[in-house]
Amino acid sequence: MRFWVLSAALCVAATVSLGQSLAQEPAASGQSTRPLDRNNPNTVICKKLPPPTGSHIGPRMACYTSREWDRIEREAQQGYRDEVKKSYSLSPQ
């Protein structure tokens, strides 16, 4: 269980940083791209997620609204915090 929660937290962190770097890159054709409106909760943001560890399958794209990405990140952070608290309570004193 811990492995999945930590994996999810790492995936979210990686996708957030990847998404921010992709959003800041100009278009390859030389045309400027319209900046993402992150204040609008209905803006759809697509991010490239890393492939599963040990998989030969390439990365996959995930498209969610800004509101959904925020919820996914909050859930991953909360799951990580819960696992850390649980590990402290299980450690020998």
N, C-alpha and C positions, 0 to 999 in steps of 0.2 A: 504494500500500500504506500509506504513512504517513497519507494522508487517512482511510482506513478505521479505522486503529488510533486515531488522534486523535479521530475521530468517536465511536468506541465508548467511549473514555475519557470524553469529554464527556457522552455519553448516560448512562453509569453515574453520573457525578458529579451530573448533573441529577436522575436518578431517585432517587438516595439522598437528596438534599436535599428533593425533592418528597415522597418517601415519609415522611420524618421529619415534615414539616410536616402531611401528611395524617393521620398517625397521632396527632398531638397535637390535632387539631381535634375538638371535641365534636360529637355528632350534631345534625343540624338540627332534629330533632323534640324536642329538649330532654332526651332520655334520655342518660345517660352511657354511653359505650362502654367495653367491656372493653379495657384496655391490651394491646398486643401483647407477647407473651412472647418477646423477642429472644434469650433464653438457650436456648430450645428450638429445636434445629436443624430440627425438622419443622414449625414454624409456617409456614403459607402466607401470604405477603405479596404483595399485588397493588399494582403501581405503574403510573401513567400515564406512558408514554414519549412524548417529544416527536415530532412528525411529522418525516419526513425533510426536509431543507432544500430549499426550492423546491417542496414538494409541496402540493397542495390537499387531500390526504387528512388527516383529523384525527388526533389522537394515538391511540395504541393502548394497550391494557392488557396488562401482562405479569404473570403470577402464577407465582411460584417459592417454594420453601421458603427459609427463612433461610439454610440451608447453601448452596443453589444461588446466592442473591444474593451471598453472600460469595465463592464461587468465581468468579462472573462479574466481580466487582469486582477480585479478585486478578489474573485473566487480563488485564483491561483495563489495570491498572496495570503489569503485567509487559510487555505489548505496547508501552505508551508508553515505558517505560524502555529497551526494546530499540531502539526507533526513535530515541530521543535518543542512545544510545550509537553507533548506526550513523551518525547525522548527524555526530557528532563525528569519527568515524573517516574519513568521506568529505570533511570540510572541508579546504581547502588550508591548509597550515601556514605 
